[in-house]
Amino acid sequence: AFTEEHTLQFYFTALSTPLPGLPVYSIVGHVDDVLALDKESKYLILKCLSVYQLKFACYMVDDGSMSGYLEFGFNGKDFIVFDKERLVYIPATHEAELITQKWNQQKFSRHQNRDLIEKECTAWMKKYFHHGKFYFEKNVPPQVKITEKASGGVTKLLCHVYGFYPRDVDVKWMKNGIDEVYSDEAKQILPNTDGTYQIRASVEVTPRQGDSYSCYVDHSSLEKELIVPWEAKRSSSLYIVIAGFGVLLW
Protein backbone atom coordinates (compact mmCIF):
# COMPACT_ATOMS: atom_id res chain seq x y z
CA ALA A 1 0.00 0.00 0.00
CA PHE A 2 1.26 3.46 -0.85
CA THR A 3 1.32 6.57 1.32
CA GLU A 4 0.64 9.37 -1.11
CA GLU A 5 3.12 12.25 -0.85
CA HIS A 6 2.96 15.69 -2.43
CA THR A 7 5.71 18.28 -2.58
CA LEU A 8 5.78 22.05 -2.91
CA GLN A 9 9.22 23.33 -3.96
CA PHE A 10 10.55 26.83 -4.59
CA TYR A 11 13.85 27.72 -6.27
CA PHE A 12 15.33 31.22 -5.95
CA THR A 13 18.31 32.21 -8.10
CA ALA A 14 20.05 35.60 -8.05
CA LEU A 15 23.05 37.04 -9.95
CA SER A 16 25.45 39.65 -8.58
CA THR A 17 26.00 41.15 -12.04
CA PRO A 18 23.41 41.30 -14.83
CA LEU A 19 24.19 39.13 -17.87
CA PRO A 20 22.72 39.67 -21.35
CA GLY A 21 19.52 37.71 -21.80
CA LEU A 22 19.34 36.51 -18.17
CA PRO A 23 17.15 37.86 -15.34
CA VAL A 24 18.94 39.16 -12.26
CA TYR A 25 16.79 36.88 -10.15
CA SER A 26 14.13 34.26 -10.74
CA ILE A 27 11.62 32.38 -8.60
CA VAL A 28 10.20 29.05 -9.75
CA GLY A 29 7.68 26.99 -7.80
CA HIS A 30 6.39 23.47 -8.43
CA VAL A 31 3.64 21.39 -6.85
CA ASP A 32 4.95 17.88 -7.49
CA ASP A 33 6.18 18.37 -11.10
CA VAL A 34 3.51 20.92 -12.03
CA LEU A 35 4.68 24.52 -12.52
CA ALA A 36 2.87 26.72 -9.98
CA LEU A 37 4.96 29.91 -10.10
CA ASP A 38 7.44 31.36 -12.58
CA LYS A 39 8.69 34.86 -11.87
CA GLU A 40 11.77 36.82 -12.86
CA SER A 41 13.04 40.37 -12.52
CA LYS A 42 15.83 42.57 -13.79
CA TYR A 43 15.71 45.09 -10.94
CA LEU A 44 17.27 43.32 -7.95
CA ILE A 45 21.09 43.33 -7.83
CA LEU A 46 23.10 41.59 -5.11
CA LYS A 47 26.64 42.75 -4.42
CA CYS A 48 28.03 39.83 -2.39
CA LEU A 49 27.55 36.67 -4.46
CA SER A 50 28.09 35.61 -8.05
CA VAL A 51 25.20 33.13 -8.27
CA TYR A 52 23.13 32.70 -5.15
CA GLN A 53 20.57 29.91 -4.87
CA LEU A 54 17.96 29.09 -2.29
CA LYS A 55 15.70 26.04 -2.34
CA PHE A 56 13.02 25.20 0.14
CA ALA A 57 10.24 22.67 0.09
CA CYS A 58 7.54 21.11 2.22
CA TYR A 59 6.03 17.65 2.00
CA MET A 60 2.48 16.62 2.78
CA VAL A 61 1.35 13.00 3.01
CA ASP A 62 -2.20 11.69 3.13
CA ASP A 63 -2.19 11.37 6.95
CA GLY A 64 -1.80 15.16 7.14
CA SER A 65 1.77 15.19 8.47
CA MET A 66 4.23 17.76 7.12
CA SER A 67 7.99 18.03 6.74
CA GLY A 68 10.39 20.17 4.73
CA TYR A 69 13.86 21.60 4.23
CA LEU A 70 15.74 24.79 3.40
CA GLU A 71 19.06 24.81 1.53
CA PHE A 72 21.40 27.50 0.20
CA GLY A 73 23.75 27.20 -2.75
CA PHE A 74 26.60 29.19 -4.24
CA ASN A 75 27.68 28.89 -7.88
CA GLY A 76 25.81 25.64 -8.36
CA LYS A 77 27.18 23.87 -5.25
CA ASP A 78 25.72 23.13 -1.82
CA PHE A 79 26.64 25.91 0.59
CA ILE A 80 24.51 25.95 3.76
CA VAL A 81 21.74 23.68 5.08
CA PHE A 82 19.18 24.80 7.65
CA ASP A 83 18.28 22.26 10.34
CA LYS A 84 14.76 23.26 11.37
CA GLU A 85 14.64 20.79 14.28
CA ARG A 86 17.74 22.19 16.00
CA LEU A 87 17.29 25.71 14.58
CA VAL A 88 20.88 25.92 13.31
CA TYR A 89 22.61 26.55 9.98
CA ILE A 90 25.10 23.87 8.96
CA PRO A 91 27.97 24.69 6.56
CA ALA A 92 28.44 22.41 3.57
CA THR A 93 31.88 23.85 2.75
CA HIS A 94 34.73 25.48 4.66
CA GLU A 95 33.94 28.78 2.95
CA ALA A 96 30.47 28.77 4.53
CA GLU A 97 31.64 28.35 8.13
CA LEU A 98 32.07 32.06 8.87
CA ILE A 99 28.66 32.92 7.43
CA THR A 100 26.91 30.17 9.40
CA GLN A 101 28.48 31.43 12.62
CA LYS A 102 26.99 34.87 11.99
CA TRP A 103 23.60 33.49 10.91
CA ASN A 104 23.38 31.23 13.97
CA GLN A 105 23.64 34.34 16.17
CA GLN A 106 20.43 35.69 14.61
CA LYS A 107 17.71 33.97 16.62
CA PHE A 108 14.86 35.78 14.87
CA SER A 109 15.90 34.69 11.37
CA ARG A 110 16.24 31.06 12.47
CA HIS A 111 12.71 31.02 13.89
CA GLN A 112 11.50 32.87 10.80
CA ASN A 113 12.95 30.20 8.51
CA ARG A 114 11.33 27.41 10.53
CA ASP A 115 7.99 29.19 10.16
CA LEU A 116 8.67 29.52 6.45
CA ILE A 117 8.88 25.72 6.16
CA GLU A 118 6.26 24.65 8.69
CA LYS A 119 3.63 27.39 8.38
CA GLU A 120 3.93 29.48 5.22
CA CYS A 121 4.87 26.61 2.90
CA THR A 122 2.04 24.54 4.37
CA ALA A 123 -0.44 27.36 3.75
CA TRP A 124 0.71 27.70 0.13
CA MET A 125 0.49 23.95 -0.33
CA LYS A 126 -3.13 23.89 0.85
CA LYS A 127 -3.94 26.86 -1.39
CA TYR A 128 -2.54 25.21 -4.52
CA PHE A 129 -4.29 21.94 -3.72
CA HIS A 130 -7.59 23.72 -3.15
CA HIS A 131 -7.45 25.31 -6.62
CA GLY A 132 -6.16 22.15 -8.32
CA LYS A 133 -7.98 19.54 -6.23
CA PHE A 134 -9.36 17.63 -9.20
CA TYR A 135 -5.95 17.39 -10.85
CA PHE A 136 -3.97 16.31 -7.78
CA GLU A 137 -6.54 13.78 -6.54
CA LYS A 138 -6.77 11.93 -9.84
CA ASN A 139 -5.73 8.28 -10.09
CA VAL A 140 -4.45 7.05 -13.45
CA PRO A 141 -3.38 3.38 -13.66
CA PRO A 142 -0.10 2.48 -15.36
CA GLN A 143 0.45 0.91 -18.74
CA VAL A 144 3.23 -1.66 -19.03
CA LYS A 145 5.32 -2.63 -22.04
CA ILE A 146 7.95 -5.38 -21.96
CA THR A 147 10.71 -5.67 -24.55
CA GLU A 148 13.73 -7.92 -24.86
CA LYS A 149 17.10 -7.89 -26.59
CA ALA A 150 19.27 -11.00 -26.78
CA SER A 151 23.03 -10.96 -27.35
CA GLY A 152 25.66 -13.63 -26.71
CA GLY A 153 23.46 -15.85 -24.59
CA VAL A 154 22.38 -12.95 -22.36
CA THR A 155 18.94 -11.38 -22.64
CA LYS A 156 18.22 -7.82 -21.56
CA LEU A 157 14.64 -7.37 -20.35
CA LEU A 158 13.10 -3.90 -20.24
CA CYS A 159 9.90 -3.11 -18.36
CA HIS A 160 8.51 0.28 -19.36
CA VAL A 161 5.78 1.53 -17.01
CA TYR A 162 4.11 4.75 -18.11
CA GLY A 163 1.05 7.00 -18.09
CA PHE A 164 0.42 6.69 -14.32
CA TYR A 165 -0.51 9.24 -11.64
CA PRO A 166 0.30 9.95 -8.82
CA ARG A 167 4.07 9.70 -8.98
CA ASP A 168 4.91 7.00 -6.42
CA VAL A 169 5.29 3.54 -7.92
CA ASP A 170 7.18 0.33 -7.21
CA VAL A 171 8.62 -1.50 -10.24
CA LYS A 172 10.96 -4.50 -10.17
CA TRP A 173 11.79 -7.73 -12.01
CA MET A 174 10.97 -11.07 -10.37
CA LYS A 175 12.32 -14.56 -11.10
CA ASN A 176 9.94 -17.50 -10.76
CA GLY A 177 7.50 -15.18 -9.00
CA ILE A 178 9.57 -15.19 -5.82
CA ASP A 179 13.04 -13.69 -6.04
CA GLU A 180 13.72 -10.10 -7.02
CA VAL A 181 16.28 -9.87 -9.83
CA TYR A 182 19.12 -7.49 -8.99
CA SER A 183 19.98 -4.70 -11.42
CA ASP A 184 22.74 -2.11 -11.05
CA GLU A 185 20.89 0.23 -13.41
CA ALA A 186 19.22 3.09 -11.56
CA LYS A 187 15.46 3.48 -11.90
CA GLN A 188 14.28 7.06 -12.32
CA ILE A 189 10.69 8.30 -12.36
CA LEU A 190 10.26 10.90 -15.11
CA PRO A 191 7.36 13.28 -15.84
CA ASN A 192 5.36 13.15 -19.08
CA THR A 193 4.01 16.22 -20.87
CA ASP A 194 0.42 15.27 -19.96
CA GLY A 195 1.13 15.36 -16.22
CA THR A 196 1.56 11.60 -15.80
CA TYR A 197 4.82 9.73 -15.10
CA GLN A 198 6.97 6.95 -16.50
CA ILE A 199 9.75 4.67 -15.30
CA ARG A 200 11.92 1.94 -16.84
CA ALA A 201 13.41 -1.10 -15.11
CA SER A 202 15.86 -3.37 -16.93
CA VAL A 203 17.78 -6.52 -16.06
CA GLU A 204 20.18 -8.84 -17.83
CA VAL A 205 19.36 -12.54 -17.46
CA THR A 206 20.50 -15.89 -18.82
CA PRO A 207 17.22 -17.75 -19.42
CA ARG A 208 17.16 -21.42 -18.45
CA GLN A 209 14.46 -24.00 -18.99
CA GLY A 210 11.85 -23.81 -16.25
CA ASP A 211 12.71 -20.23 -15.22
CA SER A 212 10.16 -17.47 -15.60
CA TYR A 213 10.55 -13.69 -15.35
CA SER A 214 7.89 -11.09 -14.68
CA CYS A 215 7.68 -7.36 -14.12
CA TYR A 216 6.10 -6.47 -10.78
CA VAL A 217 4.23 -3.13 -10.58
CA ASP A 218 2.55 -1.64 -7.51
CA HIS A 219 0.67 1.67 -7.71
CA SER A 220 -2.05 3.38 -5.67
CA SER A 221 -4.47 3.20 -8.64
CA LEU A 222 -4.38 -0.62 -8.62
CA GLU A 223 -6.60 -2.83 -6.50
CA LYS A 224 -3.68 -5.27 -6.22
CA GLU A 225 -0.14 -5.55 -7.52
CA LEU A 226 0.26 -6.10 -11.25
CA ILE A 227 2.52 -8.97 -12.33
CA VAL A 228 3.26 -8.94 -16.07
CA PRO A 229 5.07 -12.08 -17.34
CA TRP A 230 7.82 -11.95 -19.93
CA GLU A 231 6.98 -14.25 -22.80
CA ALA A 232 10.12 -15.42 -24.58
CA LYS A 233 10.36 -15.04 -28.36
CA ARG A 234 7.90 -12.14 -28.34
CA SER A 235 9.33 -8.73 -29.12
CA SER A 236 6.89 -6.90 -26.89
CA SER A 237 3.65 -7.16 -24.96
CA LEU A 238 1.43 -4.21 -24.09
CA TYR A 239 -0.79 -4.31 -21.03
CA ILE A 240 -3.36 -1.64 -20.23
CA VAL A 241 -4.68 -1.65 -16.68
CA ILE A 242 -8.17 -0.35 -16.02
CA ALA A 243 -9.56 -0.22 -12.46
CA GLY A 244 -7.10 -2.85 -11.27
CA PHE A 245 -7.62 -5.42 -14.07
CA GLY A 246 -5.14 -6.27 -16.85
CA VAL A 247 -6.18 -6.47 -20.51
CA LEU A 248 -3.69 -7.97 -22.94
CA LEU A 249 -3.48 -6.36 -26.35
CA TRP A 250 -1.76 -8.20 -29.17
Kinemage of the C-alpha trace (Angstrom):
@kinemage 1
@onewidth
@group {chain A} dominant
@subgroup {mainchain}
@vectorlist {calphas} color= white
{ca ala a 1} P 0.000 0.000 0.000
{ca phe a 2} L 1.261 3.464 -0.850
{ca thr a 3} L 1.319 6.569 1.317
{ca glu a 4} L 0.645 9.375 -1.113
{ca glu a 5} L 3.116 12.246 -0.850
{ca his a 6} L 2.959 15.692 -2.431
{ca thr a 7} L 5.713 18.278 -2.578
{ca leu a 8} L 5.782 22.054 -2.912
{ca gln a 9} L 9.223 23.334 -3.964
{ca phe a 10} L 10.546 26.832 -4.587
{ca tyr a 11} L 13.847 27.722 -6.269
{ca phe a 12} L 15.331 31.217 -5.951
{ca thr a 13} L 18.311 32.212 -8.104
{ca ala a 14} L 20.052 35.599 -8.054
{ca leu a 15} L 23.052 37.038 -9.950
{ca ser a 16} L 25.452 39.653 -8.578
{ca thr a 17} L 26.001 41.145 -12.037
{ca pro a 18} L 23.411 41.296 -14.835
{ca leu a 19} L 24.193 39.133 -17.870
{ca pro a 20} L 22.721 39.674 -21.347
{ca gly a 21} L 19.516 37.706 -21.796
{ca leu a 22} L 19.341 36.509 -18.166
{ca pro a 23} L 17.154 37.858 -15.337
{ca val a 24} L 18.936 39.164 -12.257
{ca tyr a 25} L 16.788 36.884 -10.146
{ca ser a 26} L 14.128 34.261 -10.740
{ca ile a 27} L 11.623 32.379 -8.601
{ca val a 28} L 10.200 29.051 -9.748
{ca gly a 29} L 7.684 26.992 -7.802
{ca his a 30} L 6.385 23.469 -8.426
{ca val a 31} L 3.641 21.387 -6.850
{ca asp a 32} L 4.948 17.884 -7.491
{ca asp a 33} L 6.181 18.369 -11.099
{ca val a 34} L 3.514 20.924 -12.034
{ca leu a 35} L 4.678 24.520 -12.521
{ca ala a 36} L 2.872 26.719 -9.980
{ca leu a 37} L 4.957 29.915 -10.096
{ca asp a 38} L 7.440 31.358 -12.582
{ca lys a 39} L 8.692 34.865 -11.875
{ca glu a 40} L 11.770 36.817 -12.856
{ca ser a 41} L 13.039 40.373 -12.516
{ca lys a 42} L 15.832 42.574 -13.795
{ca tyr a 43} L 15.714 45.088 -10.943
{ca leu a 44} L 17.271 43.324 -7.948
{ca ile a 45} L 21.091 43.329 -7.829
{ca leu a 46} L 23.096 41.593 -5.109
{ca lys a 47} L 26.639 42.747 -4.417
{ca cys a 48} L 28.028 39.834 -2.389
{ca leu a 49} L 27.549 36.672 -4.456
{ca ser a 50} L 28.086 35.610 -8.047
{ca val a 51} L 25.204 33.130 -8.270
{ca tyr a 52} L 23.130 32.698 -5.146
{ca gln a 53} L 20.571 29.909 -4.874
{ca leu a 54} L 17.959 29.089 -2.293
{ca lys a 55} L 15.701 26.041 -2.340
{ca phe a 56} L 13.017 25.205 0.139
{ca ala a 57} L 10.242 22.667 0.095
{ca cys a 58} L 7.540 21.108 2.221
{ca tyr a 59} L 6.029 17.647 1.998
{ca met a 60} L 2.480 16.622 2.778
{ca val a 61} L 1.349 12.998 3.006
{ca asp a 62} L -2.204 11.691 3.134
{ca asp a 63} L -2.193 11.369 6.948
{ca gly a 64} L -1.800 15.159 7.143
{ca ser a 65} L 1.771 15.193 8.473
{ca met a 66} L 4.233 17.760 7.123
{ca ser a 67} L 7.988 18.028 6.738
{ca gly a 68} L 10.392 20.168 4.733
{ca tyr a 69} L 13.857 21.600 4.232
{ca leu a 70} L 15.743 24.791 3.403
{ca glu a 71} L 19.059 24.807 1.532
{ca phe a 72} L 21.404 27.503 0.205
{ca gly a 73} L 23.746 27.199 -2.747
{ca phe a 74} L 26.598 29.194 -4.244
{ca asn a 75} L 27.677 28.894 -7.880
{ca gly a 76} L 25.807 25.636 -8.359
{ca lys a 77} L 27.178 23.872 -5.250
{ca asp a 78} L 25.722 23.132 -1.824
{ca phe a 79} L 26.644 25.915 0.590
{ca ile a 80} L 24.510 25.946 3.761
{ca val a 81} L 21.737 23.675 5.077
{ca phe a 82} L 19.183 24.803 7.646
{ca asp a 83} L 18.280 22.260 10.341
{ca lys a 84} L 14.757 23.259 11.371
{ca glu a 85} L 14.638 20.795 14.277
{ca arg a 86} L 17.743 22.189 16.002
{ca leu a 87} L 17.290 25.709 14.582
{ca val a 88} L 20.877 25.924 13.306
{ca tyr a 89} L 22.612 26.549 9.983
{ca ile a 90} L 25.099 23.865 8.956
{ca pro a 91} L 27.973 24.693 6.557
{ca ala a 92} L 28.440 22.409 3.575
{ca thr a 93} L 31.876 23.851 2.750
{ca his a 94} L 34.732 25.477 4.663
{ca glu a 95} L 33.937 28.776 2.949
{ca ala a 96} L 30.468 28.770 4.529
{ca glu a 97} L 31.642 28.348 8.132
{ca leu a 98} L 32.069 32.062 8.873
{ca ile a 99} L 28.660 32.921 7.430
{ca thr a 100} L 26.908 30.169 9.396
{ca gln a 101} L 28.484 31.431 12.616
{ca lys a 102} L 26.989 34.869 11.986
{ca trp a 103} L 23.604 33.489 10.915
{ca asn a 104} L 23.376 31.235 13.967
{ca gln a 105} L 23.638 34.336 16.168
{ca gln a 106} L 20.431 35.686 14.613
{ca lys a 107} L 17.707 33.974 16.625
{ca phe a 108} L 14.861 35.776 14.867
{ca ser a 109} L 15.905 34.691 11.371
{ca arg a 110} L 16.238 31.062 12.474
{ca his a 111} L 12.711 31.016 13.886
{ca gln a 112} L 11.502 32.873 10.802
{ca asn a 113} L 12.951 30.203 8.513
{ca arg a 114} L 11.329 27.410 10.530
{ca asp a 115} L 7.991 29.192 10.163
{ca leu a 116} L 8.670 29.518 6.445
{ca ile a 117} L 8.880 25.716 6.163
{ca glu a 118} L 6.257 24.649 8.691
{ca lys a 119} L 3.628 27.388 8.377
{ca glu a 120} L 3.925 29.475 5.215
{ca cys a 121} L 4.870 26.612 2.896
{ca thr a 122} L 2.037 24.543 4.373
{ca ala a 123} L -0.444 27.356 3.747
{ca trp a 124} L 0.715 27.702 0.132
{ca met a 125} L 0.495 23.954 -0.334
{ca lys a 126} L -3.128 23.893 0.849
{ca lys a 127} L -3.942 26.864 -1.392
{ca tyr a 128} L -2.537 25.207 -4.525
{ca phe a 129} L -4.285 21.943 -3.721
{ca his a 130} L -7.591 23.725 -3.153
{ca his a 131} L -7.446 25.311 -6.616
{ca gly a 132} L -6.160 22.146 -8.317
{ca lys a 133} L -7.985 19.543 -6.227
{ca phe a 134} L -9.360 17.628 -9.195
{ca tyr a 135} L -5.946 17.388 -10.850
{ca phe a 136} L -3.969 16.307 -7.778
{ca glu a 137} L -6.539 13.777 -6.544
{ca lys a 138} L -6.774 11.927 -9.835
{ca asn a 139} L -5.731 8.280 -10.089
{ca val a 140} L -4.451 7.048 -13.448
{ca pro a 141} L -3.381 3.377 -13.662
{ca pro a 142} L -0.098 2.478 -15.365
{ca gln a 143} L 0.451 0.907 -18.744
{ca val a 144} L 3.230 -1.660 -19.025
{ca lys a 145} L 5.323 -2.635 -22.042
{ca ile a 146} L 7.952 -5.380 -21.959
{ca thr a 147} L 10.709 -5.665 -24.554
{ca glu a 148} L 13.734 -7.923 -24.864
{ca lys a 149} L 17.104 -7.886 -26.587
{ca ala a 150} L 19.270 -11.004 -26.778
{ca ser a 151} L 23.026 -10.955 -27.351
{ca gly a 152} L 25.658 -13.627 -26.713
{ca gly a 153} L 23.456 -15.849 -24.588
{ca val a 154} L 22.382 -12.947 -22.361
{ca thr a 155} L 18.935 -11.383 -22.641
{ca lys a 156} L 18.216 -7.819 -21.555
{ca leu a 157} L 14.638 -7.366 -20.352
{ca leu a 158} L 13.100 -3.895 -20.241
{ca cys a 159} L 9.902 -3.105 -18.356
{ca his a 160} L 8.514 0.285 -19.357
{ca val a 161} L 5.780 1.529 -17.005
{ca tyr a 162} L 4.109 4.752 -18.112
{ca gly a 163} L 1.051 6.997 -18.087
{ca phe a 164} L 0.424 6.691 -14.320
{ca tyr a 165} L -0.513 9.237 -11.638
{ca pro a 166} L 0.296 9.949 -8.816
{ca arg a 167} L 4.072 9.699 -8.976
{ca asp a 168} L 4.910 7.002 -6.416
{ca val a 169} L 5.291 3.537 -7.920
{ca asp a 170} L 7.185 0.327 -7.213
{ca val a 171} L 8.624 -1.500 -10.239
{ca lys a 172} L 10.961 -4.503 -10.167
{ca trp a 173} L 11.790 -7.725 -12.007
{ca met a 174} L 10.968 -11.068 -10.372
{ca lys a 175} L 12.316 -14.559 -11.104
{ca asn a 176} L 9.939 -17.504 -10.764
{ca gly a 177} L 7.498 -15.180 -9.004
{ca ile a 178} L 9.571 -15.186 -5.821
{ca asp a 179} L 13.045 -13.690 -6.038
{ca glu a 180} L 13.725 -10.103 -7.025
{ca val a 181} L 16.276 -9.872 -9.834
{ca tyr a 182} L 19.123 -7.490 -8.994
{ca ser a 183} L 19.978 -4.702 -11.416
{ca asp a 184} L 22.737 -2.113 -11.050
{ca glu a 185} L 20.891 0.227 -13.412
{ca ala a 186} L 19.222 3.087 -11.563
{ca lys a 187} L 15.460 3.481 -11.902
{ca gln a 188} L 14.282 7.064 -12.317
{ca ile a 189} L 10.692 8.304 -12.362
{ca leu a 190} L 10.263 10.901 -15.113
{ca pro a 191} L 7.358 13.280 -15.837
{ca asn a 192} L 5.357 13.153 -19.080
{ca thr a 193} L 4.015 16.221 -20.871
{ca asp a 194} L 0.424 15.272 -19.960
{ca gly a 195} L 1.134 15.364 -16.216
{ca thr a 196} L 1.564 11.602 -15.801
{ca tyr a 197} L 4.824 9.729 -15.097
{ca gln a 198} L 6.973 6.955 -16.505
{ca ile a 199} L 9.754 4.668 -15.296
{ca arg a 200} L 11.921 1.937 -16.837
{ca ala a 201} L 13.412 -1.102 -15.111
{ca ser a 202} L 15.859 -3.367 -16.933
{ca val a 203} L 17.782 -6.525 -16.055
{ca glu a 204} L 20.184 -8.839 -17.834
{ca val a 205} L 19.364 -12.537 -17.459
{ca thr a 206} L 20.495 -15.888 -18.817
{ca pro a 207} L 17.221 -17.753 -19.416
{ca arg a 208} L 17.160 -21.422 -18.451
{ca gln a 209} L 14.460 -23.996 -18.991
{ca gly a 210} L 11.853 -23.813 -16.254
{ca asp a 211} L 12.714 -20.233 -15.220
{ca ser a 212} L 10.161 -17.467 -15.603
{ca tyr a 213} L 10.546 -13.692 -15.347
{ca ser a 214} L 7.893 -11.092 -14.677
{ca cys a 215} L 7.678 -7.358 -14.117
{ca tyr a 216} L 6.104 -6.467 -10.782
{ca val a 217} L 4.229 -3.128 -10.584
{ca asp a 218} L 2.545 -1.644 -7.513
{ca his a 219} L 0.673 1.671 -7.709
{ca ser a 220} L -2.055 3.376 -5.673
{ca ser a 221} L -4.465 3.200 -8.638
{ca leu a 222} L -4.380 -0.615 -8.625
{ca glu a 223} L -6.603 -2.835 -6.496
{ca lys a 224} L -3.685 -5.266 -6.218
{ca glu a 225} L -0.139 -5.554 -7.525
{ca leu a 226} L 0.260 -6.098 -11.250
{ca ile a 227} L 2.518 -8.973 -12.333
{ca val a 228} L 3.262 -8.940 -16.069
{ca pro a 229} L 5.074 -12.081 -17.340
{ca trp a 230} L 7.821 -11.952 -19.931
{ca glu a 231} L 6.981 -14.246 -22.798
{ca ala a 232} L 10.117 -15.421 -24.576
{ca lys a 233} L 10.365 -15.040 -28.355
{ca arg a 234} L 7.904 -12.135 -28.339
{ca ser a 235} L 9.331 -8.729 -29.121
{ca ser a 236} L 6.886 -6.899 -26.889
{ca ser a 237} L 3.646 -7.155 -24.961
{ca leu a 238} L 1.432 -4.206 -24.094
{ca tyr a 239} L -0.786 -4.309 -21.031
{ca ile a 240} L -3.361 -1.636 -20.230
{ca val a 241} L -4.684 -1.651 -16.680
{ca ile a 242} L -8.174 -0.348 -16.018
{ca ala a 243} L -9.562 -0.219 -12.464
{ca gly a 244} L -7.099 -2.849 -11.273
{ca phe a 245} L -7.617 -5.423 -14.072
{ca gly a 246} L -5.137 -6.268 -16.853
{ca val a 247} L -6.184 -6.469 -20.508
{ca leu a 248} L -3.694 -7.972 -22.940
{ca leu a 249} L -3.482 -6.358 -26.346
{ca trp a 250} L -1.758 -8.204 -29.172
